[in-house]
C-alpha cells in the first residue's frame, strides 16, 4: 500500500489545550506508534486554541483500515479518552510531501 499522510487540525475547548497535548503525548502517540503509524510532528497554535499534527501510515493495510484497528483496540478503549471532551472541531486532510532538491 502507498504511504498516506494526514494533516490533522483540532480546535480544542477553551482552557484544555495543555491537558489535551499531554494526553495525546502520553496515551495516543504510543498506541499509534505501536500500530505502525508515524508521527511527523505536532504544533500548538495558542492564538487559535488549535493543535496540529501529521500522522502517516504505510503498510499492508490502507490508512482507513489501520485507523479502524486503532479505534477498535482494547488499548484505545482502556484510555478512557473521549475526544469530544476536548475537541470542538476536527479537520483531517490527506497531504502529499513535496520534495525539494
Secondary structure, DSSP 8 states (H G I E B T S, - for coil): ---EEEEEEEEE-TT-HHHHHHHIIIIIHHHHHHTTEEEEEEEEETTTTEEEEEEEE-SSS-HHHHHHHHHHSHHHHHT---GGGTEEEEEEEEE------
